[in-house]
Amino acid sequence: MASFNKVILLGNLTRDPEVRYTPKGSAVCDLGIAVNRVYTTDSGERREEVTYVDVVLWARLAEIAGEYLKKGRPVFIEGRLQMDSWDDKQTGQKRTRLRVVGESMQLLGGRPGGAGGAGEMTGENRSTSAPPKASAPAEPDEDEIPF
């Protein structure tokens, strides 16, 4: 049986990224992205619908998102779908949630207050768009961005 699990999203952040760390020290970042779709009805009326998507990023990619992304900023995410399930502590019912596990991320638009372009990051913290390879300094200088 063949299967393929790939998601490509381009949208704007609905909230600031939330970065936390697992007990073993791995960074985890939760994002919310709004993806818009504009279409025209049969009667010629133009409509827009918004889909809100939860995204989780891991490791260095999570740290970079927490450092450089803010609410409202555009972002391009590639990843896979994952179904989470748990028992609700209050009701005891089984709950599920479908979300995207981001495997690469491209920051879009310029830096706030300055010039800049887009940069692509992957879970391995590599730039696939242009050299030099992405590597974030511990405390980046105002003009240095790791992509």
Phi and psi in radians as a Rosetta constraint file:
Dihedral C 1 N 2 CA 2 C 2 CIRCULARHARMONIC -1.494 0.35
Dihedral N 2 CA 2 C 2 N 3 CIRCULARHARMONIC 2.598 0.35
Dihedral C 2 N 3 CA 3 C 3 CIRCULARHARMONIC -2.627 0.35
Dihedral N 3 CA 3 C 3 N 4 CIRCULARHARMONIC 2.702 0.35
Dihedral C 3 N 4 CA 4 C 4 CIRCULARHARMONIC -2.601 0.35
Dihedral N 4 CA 4 C 4 N 5 CIRCULARHARMONIC 2.208 0.35
Dihedral C 4 N 5 CA 5 C 5 CIRCULARHARMONIC -2.265 0.35
Dihedral N 5 CA 5 C 5 N 6 CIRCULARHARMONIC 1.660 0.35
Dihedral C 5 N 6 CA 6 C 6 CIRCULARHARMONIC -2.464 0.35
Dihedral N 6 CA 6 C 6 N 7 CIRCULARHARMONIC 2.335 0.35
Dihedral C 6 N 7 CA 7 C 7 CIRCULARHARMONIC -2.223 0.35
Dihedral N 7 CA 7 C 7 N 8 CIRCULARHARMONIC 2.379 0.35
Dihedral C 7 N 8 CA 8 C 8 CIRCULARHARMONIC -2.223 0.35
Dihedral N 8 CA 8 C 8 N 9 CIRCULARHARMONIC 2.135 0.35
Dihedral C 8 N 9 CA 9 C 9 CIRCULARHARMONIC -2.254 0.35
Dihedral N 9 CA 9 C 9 N 10 CIRCULARHARMONIC 2.463 0.35
Dihedral C 9 N 10 CA 10 C 10 CIRCULARHARMONIC -2.307 0.35
Dihedral N 10 CA 10 C 10 N 11 CIRCULARHARMONIC 2.024 0.35
Dihedral C 10 N 11 CA 11 C 11 CIRCULARHARMONIC -2.843 0.35
Dihedral N 11 CA 11 C 11 N 12 CIRCULARHARMONIC -3.000 0.35
Dihedral C 11 N 12 CA 12 C 12 CIRCULARHARMONIC -1.945 0.35
Dihedral N 12 CA 12 C 12 N 13 CIRCULARHARMONIC 2.514 0.35
Dihedral C 12 N 13 CA 13 C 13 CIRCULARHARMONIC -1.171 0.35
Dihedral N 13 CA 13 C 13 N 14 CIRCULARHARMONIC 2.357 0.35
Dihedral C 13 N 14 CA 14 C 14 CIRCULARHARMONIC -1.579 0.35
Dihedral N 14 CA 14 C 14 N 15 CIRCULARHARMONIC -0.234 0.35
Dihedral C 14 N 15 CA 15 C 15 CIRCULARHARMONIC -2.746 0.35
Dihedral N 15 CA 15 C 15 N 16 CIRCULARHARMONIC 2.861 0.35
Dihedral C 15 N 16 CA 16 C 16 CIRCULARHARMONIC -1.111 0.35
Dihedral N 16 CA 16 C 16 N 17 CIRCULARHARMONIC 2.534 0.35
Dihedral C 16 N 17 CA 17 C 17 CIRCULARHARMONIC -1.081 0.35
Dihedral N 17 CA 17 C 17 N 18 CIRCULARHARMONIC 2.531 0.35
Dihedral C 17 N 18 CA 18 C 18 CIRCULARHARMONIC -1.969 0.35
Dihedral N 18 CA 18 C 18 N 19 CIRCULARHARMONIC 1.902 0.35
Dihedral C 18 N 19 CA 19 C 19 CIRCULARHARMONIC -1.792 0.35
Dihedral N 19 CA 19 C 19 N 20 CIRCULARHARMONIC 2.334 0.35
Dihedral C 19 N 20 CA 20 C 20 CIRCULARHARMONIC -2.449 0.35
Dihedral N 20 CA 20 C 20 N 21 CIRCULARHARMONIC 3.029 0.35
Dihedral C 20 N 21 CA 21 C 21 CIRCULARHARMONIC -2.204 0.35
Dihedral N 21 CA 21 C 21 N 22 CIRCULARHARMONIC 2.460 0.35
Dihedral C 21 N 22 CA 22 C 22 CIRCULARHARMONIC -1.288 0.35
Dihedral N 22 CA 22 C 22 N 23 CIRCULARHARMONIC 2.881 0.35
Dihedral C 22 N 23 CA 23 C 23 CIRCULARHARMONIC -0.995 0.35
Dihedral N 23 CA 23 C 23 N 24 CIRCULARHARMONIC -0.470 0.35
Dihedral C 23 N 24 CA 24 C 24 CIRCULARHARMONIC -1.526 0.35
Dihedral N 24 CA 24 C 24 N 25 CIRCULARHARMONIC 0.001 0.35
Dihedral C 24 N 25 CA 25 C 25 CIRCULARHARMONIC 1.701 0.35
Dihedral N 25 CA 25 C 25 N 26 CIRCULARHARMONIC 0.077 0.35
Dihedral C 25 N 26 CA 26 C 26 CIRCULARHARMONIC -1.373 0.35
Dihedral N 26 CA 26 C 26 N 27 CIRCULARHARMONIC 2.361 0.35
Dihedral C 26 N 27 CA 27 C 27 CIRCULARHARMONIC -1.360 0.35
Dihedral N 27 CA 27 C 27 N 28 CIRCULARHARMONIC 2.457 0.35
Dihedral C 27 N 28 CA 28 C 28 CIRCULARHARMONIC -2.316 0.35
Dihedral N 28 CA 28 C 28 N 29 CIRCULARHARMONIC 2.315 0.35
Dihedral C 28 N 29 CA 29 C 29 CIRCULARHARMONIC -2.211 0.35
Dihedral N 29 CA 29 C 29 N 30 CIRCULARHARMONIC 2.259 0.35
Dihedral C 29 N 30 CA 30 C 30 CIRCULARHARMONIC -1.805 0.35
Dihedral N 30 CA 30 C 30 N 31 CIRCULARHARMONIC 2.282 0.35
Dihedral C 30 N 31 CA 31 C 31 CIRCULARHARMONIC -2.189 0.35
Dihedral N 31 CA 31 C 31 N 32 CIRCULARHARMONIC 2.683 0.35
Dihedral C 31 N 32 CA 32 C 32 CIRCULARHARMONIC -2.092 0.35
Dihedral N 32 CA 32 C 32 N 33 CIRCULARHARMONIC 2.312 0.35
Dihedral C 32 N 33 CA 33 C 33 CIRCULARHARMONIC -2.175 0.35
Dihedral N 33 CA 33 C 33 N 34 CIRCULARHARMONIC 2.376 0.35
Dihedral C 33 N 34 CA 34 C 34 CIRCULARHARMONIC -1.787 0.35
Dihedral N 34 CA 34 C 34 N 35 CIRCULARHARMONIC 2.183 0.35
Dihedral C 34 N 35 CA 35 C 35 CIRCULARHARMONIC -2.020 0.35
Dihedral N 35 CA 35 C 35 N 36 CIRCULARHARMONIC 2.150 0.35
Dihedral C 35 N 36 CA 36 C 36 CIRCULARHARMONIC -1.708 0.35
Dihedral N 36 CA 36 C 36 N 37 CIRCULARHARMONIC 2.560 0.35
Dihedral C 36 N 37 CA 37 C 37 CIRCULARHARMONIC -2.299 0.35
Dihedral N 37 CA 37 C 37 N 38 CIRCULARHARMONIC 2.163 0.35
Dihedral C 37 N 38 CA 38 C 38 CIRCULARHARMONIC -1.902 0.35
Dihedral N 38 CA 38 C 38 N 39 CIRCULARHARMONIC 2.323 0.35
Dihedral C 38 N 39 CA 39 C 39 CIRCULARHARMONIC -2.572 0.35
Dihedral N 39 CA 39 C 39 N 40 CIRCULARHARMONIC 2.901 0.35
Dihedral C 39 N 40 CA 40 C 40 CIRCULARHARMONIC -2.011 0.35
Dihedral N 40 CA 40 C 40 N 41 CIRCULARHARMONIC 2.307 0.35
Dihedral C 40 N 41 CA 41 C 41 CIRCULARHARMONIC -1.326 0.35
Dihedral N 41 CA 41 C 41 N 42 CIRCULARHARMONIC 2.995 0.35
Dihedral C 41 N 42 CA 42 C 42 CIRCULARHARMONIC -1.057 0.35
Dihedral N 42 CA 42 C 42 N 43 CIRCULARHARMONIC -0.491 0.35
Dihedral C 42 N 43 CA 43 C 43 CIRCULARHARMONIC -1.472 0.35
Dihedral N 43 CA 43 C 43 N 44 CIRCULARHARMONIC 0.023 0.35
Dihedral C 43 N 44 CA 44 C 44 CIRCULARHARMONIC 1.590 0.35
Dihedral N 44 CA 44 C 44 N 45 CIRCULARHARMONIC 0.052 0.35
Dihedral C 44 N 45 CA 45 C 45 CIRCULARHARMONIC -1.373 0.35
Dihedral N 45 CA 45 C 45 N 46 CIRCULARHARMONIC 2.299 0.35
Dihedral C 45 N 46 CA 46 C 46 CIRCULARHARMONIC -1.514 0.35
Dihedral N 46 CA 46 C 46 N 47 CIRCULARHARMONIC 2.237 0.35
Dihedral C 46 N 47 CA 47 C 47 CIRCULARHARMONIC -2.245 0.35
Dihedral N 47 CA 47 C 47 N 48 CIRCULARHARMONIC 2.731 0.35
Dihedral C 47 N 48 CA 48 C 48 CIRCULARHARMONIC -2.289 0.35
Dihedral N 48 CA 48 C 48 N 49 CIRCULARHARMONIC 2.352 0.35
Dihedral C 48 N 49 CA 49 C 49 CIRCULARHARMONIC -2.162 0.35
Dihedral N 49 CA 49 C 49 N 50 CIRCULARHARMONIC 2.560 0.35
Dihedral C 49 N 50 CA 50 C 50 CIRCULARHARMONIC -2.048 0.35
Dihedral N 50 CA 50 C 50 N 51 CIRCULARHARMONIC 2.352 0.35
Dihedral C 50 N 51 CA 51 C 51 CIRCULARHARMONIC -2.020 0.35
Dihedral N 51 CA 51 C 51 N 52 CIRCULARHARMONIC 2.262 0.35
Dihedral C 51 N 52 CA 52 C 52 CIRCULARHARMONIC -1.759 0.35
Dihedral N 52 CA 52 C 52 N 53 CIRCULARHARMONIC 2.255 0.35
Dihedral C 52 N 53 CA 53 C 53 CIRCULARHARMONIC -2.190 0.35
Dihedral N 53 CA 53 C 53 N 54 CIRCULARHARMONIC 2.309 0.35
Dihedral C 53 N 54 CA 54 C 54 CIRCULARHARMONIC -1.544 0.35
Dihedral N 54 CA 54 C 54 N 55 CIRCULARHARMONIC 2.358 0.35
Dihedral C 54 N 55 CA 55 C 55 CIRCULARHARMONIC -2.251 0.35
Dihedral N 55 CA 55 C 55 N 56 CIRCULARHARMONIC 2.446 0.35
Dihedral C 55 N 56 CA 56 C 56 CIRCULARHARMONIC -2.101 0.35
Dihedral N 56 CA 56 C 56 N 57 CIRCULARHARMONIC 2.382 0.35
Dihedral C 56 N 57 CA 57 C 57 CIRCULARHARMONIC -2.097 0.35
Dihedral N 57 CA 57 C 57 N 58 CIRCULARHARMONIC 2.631 0.35
Dihedral C 57 N 58 CA 58 C 58 CIRCULARHARMONIC -2.171 0.35
Dihedral N 58 CA 58 C 58 N 59 CIRCULARHARMONIC 2.797 0.35
Dihedral C 58 N 59 CA 59 C 59 CIRCULARHARMONIC 1.043 0.35
Dihedral N 59 CA 59 C 59 N 60 CIRCULARHARMONIC -2.434 0.35
Dihedral C 59 N 60 CA 60 C 60 CIRCULARHARMONIC -1.110 0.35
Dihedral N 60 CA 60 C 60 N 61 CIRCULARHARMONIC -0.576 0.35
Dihedral C 60 N 61 CA 61 C 61 CIRCULARHARMONIC -1.045 0.35
Dihedral N 61 CA 61 C 61 N 62 CIRCULARHARMONIC -0.671 0.35
Dihedral C 61 N 62 CA 62 C 62 CIRCULARHARMONIC -1.134 0.35
Dihedral N 62 CA 62 C 62 N 63 CIRCULARHARMONIC -0.754 0.35
Dihedral C 62 N 63 CA 63 C 63 CIRCULARHARMONIC -1.133 0.35
Dihedral N 63 CA 63 C 63 N 64 CIRCULARHARMONIC -0.708 0.35
Dihedral C 63 N 64 CA 64 C 64 CIRCULARHARMONIC -1.140 0.35
Dihedral N 64 CA 64 C 64 N 65 CIRCULARHARMONIC -0.740 0.35
Dihedral C 64 N 65 CA 65 C 65 CIRCULARHARMONIC -1.071 0.35
Dihedral N 65 CA 65 C 65 N 66 CIRCULARHARMONIC -0.754 0.35
Dihedral C 65 N 66 CA 66 C 66 CIRCULARHARMONIC -1.125 0.35
Dihedral N 66 CA 66 C 66 N 67 CIRCULARHARMONIC -0.534 0.35
Dihedral C 66 N 67 CA 67 C 67 CIRCULARHARMONIC -1.431 0.35
Dihedral N 67 CA 67 C 67 N 68 CIRCULARHARMONIC -0.677 0.35
Dihedral C 67 N 68 CA 68 C 68 CIRCULARHARMONIC -1.910 0.35
Dihedral N 68 CA 68 C 68 N 69 CIRCULARHARMONIC -0.294 0.35
Dihedral C 68 N 69 CA 69 C 69 CIRCULARHARMONIC -1.694 0.35
Dihedral N 69 CA 69 C 69 N 70 CIRCULARHARMONIC 2.551 0.35
Dihedral C 69 N 70 CA 70 C 70 CIRCULARHARMONIC -2.436 0.35
Dihedral N 70 CA 70 C 70 N 71 CIRCULARHARMONIC 2.840 0.35
Dihedral C 70 N 71 CA 71 C 71 CIRCULARHARMONIC -0.926 0.35
Dihedral N 71 CA 71 C 71 N 72 CIRCULARHARMONIC 2.343 0.35
Dihedral C 71 N 72 CA 72 C 72 CIRCULARHARMONIC 1.602 0.35
Dihedral N 72 CA 72 C 72 N 73 CIRCULARHARMONIC -0.313 0.35
Dihedral C 72 N 73 CA 73 C 73 CIRCULARHARMONIC -1.270 0.35
Dihedral N 73 CA 73 C 73 N 74 CIRCULARHARMONIC 2.477 0.35
Dihedral C 73 N 74 CA 74 C 74 CIRCULARHARMONIC -1.351 0.35
Dihedral N 74 CA 74 C 74 N 75 CIRCULARHARMONIC 2.567 0.35
Dihedral C 74 N 75 CA 75 C 75 CIRCULARHARMONIC -2.625 0.35
Dihedral N 75 CA 75 C 75 N 76 CIRCULARHARMONIC 2.567 0.35
Dihedral C 75 N 76 CA 76 C 76 CIRCULARHARMONIC -1.969 0.35
Dihedral N 76 CA 76 C 76 N 77 CIRCULARHARMONIC 2.144 0.35
Dihedral C 76 N 77 CA 77 C 77 CIRCULARHARMONIC -2.131 0.35
Dihedral N 77 CA 77 C 77 N 78 CIRCULARHARMONIC 2.346 0.35
Dihedral C 77 N 78 CA 78 C 78 CIRCULARHARMONIC -2.049 0.35
Dihedral N 78 CA 78 C 78 N 79 CIRCULARHARMONIC 2.414 0.35
Dihedral C 78 N 79 CA 79 C 79 CIRCULARHARMONIC -3.010 0.35
Dihedral N 79 CA 79 C 79 N 80 CIRCULARHARMONIC -2.634 0.35
Dihedral C 79 N 80 CA 80 C 80 CIRCULARHARMONIC -2.428 0.35
Dihedral N 80 CA 80 C 80 N 81 CIRCULARHARMONIC 2.736 0.35
Dihedral C 80 N 81 CA 81 C 81 CIRCULARHARMONIC -1.418 0.35
Dihedral N 81 CA 81 C 81 N 82 CIRCULARHARMONIC 2.522 0.35
Dihedral C 81 N 82 CA 82 C 82 CIRCULARHARMONIC -2.468 0.35
Dihedral N 82 CA 82 C 82 N 83 CIRCULARHARMONIC 2.333 0.35
Dihedral C 82 N 83 CA 83 C 83 CIRCULARHARMONIC -1.714 0.35
Dihedral N 83 CA 83 C 83 N 84 CIRCULARHARMONIC 2.102 0.35
Dihedral C 83 N 84 CA 84 C 84 CIRCULARHARMONIC -1.750 0.35
Dihedral N 84 CA 84 C 84 N 85 CIRCULARHARMONIC 2.475 0.35
Dihedral C 84 N 85 CA 85 C 85 CIRCULARHARMONIC -2.398 0.35
Dihedral N 85 CA 85 C 85 N 86 CIRCULARHARMONIC 2.550 0.35
Dihedral C 85 N 86 CA 86 C 86 CIRCULARHARMONIC -2.768 0.35
Dihedral N 86 CA 86 C 86 N 87 CIRCULARHARMONIC 2.906 0.35
Dihedral C 86 N 87 CA 87 C 87 CIRCULARHARMONIC -1.682 0.35
Dihedral N 87 CA 87 C 87 N 88 CIRCULARHARMONIC 2.204 0.35
Dihedral C 87 N 88 CA 88 C 88 CIRCULARHARMONIC -1.183 0.35
Dihedral N 88 CA 88 C 88 N 89 CIRCULARHARMONIC 2.152 0.35
Dihedral C 88 N 89 CA 89 C 89 CIRCULARHARMONIC -1.157 0.35
Dihedral N 89 CA 89 C 89 N 90 CIRCULARHARMONIC -0.543 0.35
Dihedral C 89 N 90 CA 90 C 90 CIRCULARHARMONIC -1.421 0.35
Dihedral N 90 CA 90 C 90 N 91 CIRCULARHARMONIC -0.741 0.35
Dihedral C 90 N 91 CA 91 C 91 CIRCULARHARMONIC -1.794 0.35
Dihedral N 91 CA 91 C 91 N 92 CIRCULARHARMONIC -0.302 0.35
Dihedral C 91 N 92 CA 92 C 92 CIRCULARHARMONIC 1.368 0.35
Dihedral N 92 CA 92 C 92 N 93 CIRCULARHARMONIC 0.025 0.35
Dihedral C 92 N 93 CA 93 C 93 CIRCULARHARMONIC -1.441 0.35
Dihedral N 93 CA 93 C 93 N 94 CIRCULARHARMONIC 2.659 0.35
Dihedral C 93 N 94 CA 94 C 94 CIRCULARHARMONIC -1.316 0.35
Dihedral N 94 CA 94 C 94 N 95 CIRCULARHARMONIC 2.290 0.35
Dihedral C 94 N 95 CA 95 C 95 CIRCULARHARMONIC -2.084 0.35
Dihedral N 95 CA 95 C 95 N 96 CIRCULARHARMONIC 2.633 0.35
Dihedral C 95 N 96 CA 96 C 96 CIRCULARHARMONIC -2.389 0.35
Dihedral N 96 CA 96 C 96 N 97 CIRCULARHARMONIC 2.723 0.35
Dihedral C 96 N 97 CA 97 C 97 CIRCULARHARMONIC -2.620 0.35
Dihedral N 97 CA 97 C 97 N 98 CIRCULARHARMONIC 2.308 0.35
Dihedral C 97 N 98 CA 98 C 98 CIRCULARHARMONIC -1.718 0.35
Dihedral N 98 CA 98 C 98 N 99 CIRCULARHARMONIC 2.229 0.35
Dihedral C 98 N 99 CA 99 C 99 CIRCULARHARMONIC -2.493 0.35
Dihedral N 99 CA 99 C 99 N 100 CIRCULARHARMONIC 2.980 0.35
Dihedral C 99 N 100 CA 100 C 100 CIRCULARHARMONIC -1.770 0.35
Dihedral N 100 CA 100 C 100 N 101 CIRCULARHARMONIC 2.291 0.35
Dihedral C 100 N 101 CA 101 C 101 CIRCULARHARMONIC -1.677 0.35
Dihedral N 101 CA 101 C 101 N 102 CIRCULARHARMONIC 1.910 0.35
Dihedral C 101 N 102 CA 102 C 102 CIRCULARHARMONIC -1.278 0.35
Dihedral N 102 CA 102 C 102 N 103 CIRCULARHARMONIC 2.289 0.35
Dihedral C 102 N 103 CA 103 C 103 CIRCULARHARMONIC -1.940 0.35
Dihedral N 103 CA 103 C 103 N 104 CIRCULARHARMONIC -0.358 0.35
Dihedral C 103 N 104 CA 104 C 104 CIRCULARHARMONIC -2.603 0.35
Dihedral N 104 CA 104 C 104 N 105 CIRCULARHARMONIC 2.731 0.35
Dihedral C 104 N 105 CA 105 C 105 CIRCULARHARMONIC -2.522 0.35
Dihedral N 105 CA 105 C 105 N 106 CIRCULARHARMONIC 2.428 0.35
Dihedral C 105 N 106 CA 106 C 106 CIRCULARHARMONIC -2.147 0.35
Dihedral N 106 CA 106 C 106 N 107 CIRCULARHARMONIC 2.141 0.35
Dihedral C 106 N 107 CA 107 C 107 CIRCULARHARMONIC -1.396 0.35
Dihedral N 107 CA 107 C 107 N 108 CIRCULARHARMONIC 2.246 0.35
Dihedral C 107 N 108 CA 108 C 108 CIRCULARHARMONIC -1.956 0.35
Dihedral N 108 CA 108 C 108 N 109 CIRCULARHARMONIC 2.768 0.35
Dihedral C 108 N 109 CA 109 C 109 CIRCULARHARMONIC 1.368 0.35
Dihedral N 109 CA 109 C 109 N 110 CIRCULARHARMONIC 2.997 0.35
Dihedral C 109 N 110 CA 110 C 110 CIRCULARHARMONIC -1.429 0.35
Dihedral N 110 CA 110 C 110 N 111 CIRCULARHARMONIC 2.930 0.35
Dihedral C 110 N 111 CA 111 C 111 CIRCULARHARMONIC -1.227 0.35
Dihedral N 111 CA 111 C 111 N 112 CIRCULARHARMONIC 2.518 0.35
Dihedral C 111 N 112 CA 112 C 112 CIRCULARHARMONIC -1.058 0.35
Dihedral N 112 CA 112 C 112 N 113 CIRCULARHARMONIC 2.224 0.35
Dihedral C 112 N 113 CA 113 C 113 CIRCULARHARMONIC 1.388 0.35
Dihedral N 113 CA 113 C 113 N 114 CIRCULARHARMONIC 0.165 0.35
Dihedral C 113 N 114 CA 114 C 114 CIRCULARHARMONIC -2.836 0.35
Dihedral N 114 CA 114 C 114 N 115 CIRCULARHARMONIC 3.079 0.35
Dihedral C 114 N 115 CA 115 C 115 CIRCULARHARMONIC -1.372 0.35
Dihedral N 115 CA 115 C 115 N 116 CIRCULARHARMONIC 2.786 0.35
Dihedral C 115 N 116 CA 116 C 116 CIRCULARHARMONIC 2.900 0.35
Dihedral N 116 CA 116 C 116 N 117 CIRCULARHARMONIC 2.933 0.35
Dihedral C 116 N 117 CA 117 C 117 CIRCULARHARMONIC -2.196 0.35
Dihedral N 117 CA 117 C 117 N 118 CIRCULARHARMONIC -2.515 0.35
Dihedral C 117 N 118 CA 118 C 118 CIRCULARHARMONIC -1.935 0.35
Dihedral N 118 CA 118 C 118 N 119 CIRCULARHARMONIC 2.635 0.35
Dihedral C 118 N 119 CA 119 C 119 CIRCULARHARMONIC -2.392 0.35
Dihedral N 119 CA 119 C 119 N 120 CIRCULARHARMONIC 2.523 0.35
Dihedral C 119 N 120 CA 120 C 120 CIRCULARHARMONIC -1.929 0.35
Dihedral N 120 CA 120 C 120 N 121 CIRCULARHARMONIC 2.384 0.35
Dihedral C 120 N 121 CA 121 C 121 CIRCULARHARMONIC -2.235 0.35
Dihedral N 121 CA 121 C 121 N 122 CIRCULARHARMONIC 2.613 0.35
Dihedral C 121 N 122 CA 122 C 122 CIRCULARHARMONIC -2.132 0.35
Dihedral N 122 CA 122 C 122 N 123 CIRCULARHARMONIC 3.037 0.35
Dihedral C 122 N 123 CA 123 C 123 CIRCULARHARMONIC -1.028 0.35
Dihedral N 123 CA 123 C 123 N 124 CIRCULARHARMONIC -0.423 0.35
Dihedral C 123 N 124 CA 124 C 124 CIRCULARHARMONIC -1.589 0.35
Dihedral N 124 CA 124 C 124 N 125 CIRCULARHARMONIC 0.081 0.35
Dihedral C 124 N 125 CA 125 C 125 CIRCULARHARMONIC 1.099 0.35
Dihedral N 125 CA 125 C 125 N 126 CIRCULARHARMONIC 0.841 0.35
Dihedral C 125 N 126 CA 126 C 126 CIRCULARHARMONIC -2.023 0.35
Dihedral N 126 CA 126 C 126 N 127 CIRCULARHARMONIC 2.548 0.35
Dihedral C 126 N 127 CA 127 C 127 CIRCULARHARMONIC -1.636 0.35
Dihedral N 127 CA 127 C 127 N 128 CIRCULARHARMONIC 2.203 0.35
Dihedral C 127 N 128 CA 128 C 128 CIRCULARHARMONIC -1.837 0.35
Dihedral N 128 CA 128 C 128 N 129 CIRCULARHARMONIC 0.000 0.35
Dihedral C 128 N 129 CA 129 C 129 CIRCULARHARMONIC -1.631 0.35
Dihedral N 129 CA 129 C 129 N 130 CIRCULARHARMONIC -0.713 0.35
Dihedral C 129 N 130 CA 130 C 130 CIRCULARHARMONIC -2.866 0.35
Dihedral N 130 CA 130 C 130 N 131 CIRCULARHARMONIC 2.642 0.35
Dihedral C 130 N 131 CA 131 C 131 CIRCULARHARMONIC -1.177 0.35
Dihedral N 131 CA 131 C 131 N 132 CIRCULARHARMONIC 2.792 0.35
Dihedral C 131 N 132 CA 132 C 132 CIRCULARHARMONIC -1.415 0.35
Dihedral N 132 CA 132 C 132 N 133 CIRCULARHARMONIC 2.896 0.35
Dihedral C 132 N 133 CA 133 C 133 CIRCULARHARMONIC -1.100 0.35
Dihedral N 133 CA 133 C 133 N 134 CIRCULARHARMONIC 2.555 0.35
Dihedral C 133 N 134 CA 134 C 134 CIRCULARHARMONIC -1.256 0.35
Dihedral N 134 CA 134 C 134 N 135 CIRCULARHARMONIC 2.204 0.35
Dihedral C 134 N 135 CA 135 C 135 CIRCULARHARMONIC -2.685 0.35
Dihedral N 135 CA 135 C 135 N 136 CIRCULARHARMONIC 2.050 0.35
Dihedral C 135 N 136 CA 136 C 136 CIRCULARHARMONIC -1.517 0.35
Dihedral N 136 CA 136 C 136 N 137 CIRCULARHARMONIC 2.265 0.35
Dihedral C 136 N 137 CA 137 C 137 CIRCULARHARMONIC -1.222 0.35
Dihedral N 137 CA 137 C 137 N 138 CIRCULARHARMONIC 2.828 0.35
Dihedral C 137 N 138 CA 138 C 138 CIRCULARHARMONIC -1.004 0.35
Dihedral N 138 CA 138 C 138 N 139 CIRCULARHARMONIC -0.800 0.35
Dihedral C 138 N 139 CA 139 C 139 CIRCULARHARMONIC -2.296 0.35
Dihedral N 139 CA 139 C 139 N 140 CIRCULARHARMONIC 1.698 0.35
Dihedral C 139 N 140 CA 140 C 140 CIRCULARHARMONIC -1.173 0.35
Dihedral N 140 CA 140 C 140 N 141 CIRCULARHARMONIC 2.506 0.35
Dihedral C 140 N 141 CA 141 C 141 CIRCULARHARMONIC -1.192 0.35
Dihedral N 141 CA 141 C 141 N 142 CIRCULARHARMONIC 2.723 0.35
Dihedral C 141 N 142 CA 142 C 142 CIRCULARHARMONIC -0.931 0.35
Dihedral N 142 CA 142 C 142 N 143 CIRCULARHARMONIC -0.603 0.35
Dihedral C 142 N 143 CA 143 C 143 CIRCULARHARMONIC -1.676 0.35
Dihedral N 143 CA 143 C 143 N 144 CIRCULARHARMONIC 0.056 0.35
Dihedral C 143 N 144 CA 144 C 144 CIRCULARHARMONIC -1.923 0.35
Dihedral N 144 CA 144 C 144 N 145 CIRCULARHARMONIC 2.121 0.35
Dihedral C 144 N 145 CA 145 C 145 CIRCULARHARMONIC -2.168 0.35
Dihedral N 145 CA 145 C 145 N 146 CIRCULARHARMONIC 2.421 0.35
Dihedral C 145 N 146 CA 146 C 146 CIRCULARHARMONIC -1.342 0.35
Dihedral N 146 CA 146 C 146 N 147 CIRCULARHARMONIC 0.830 0.35
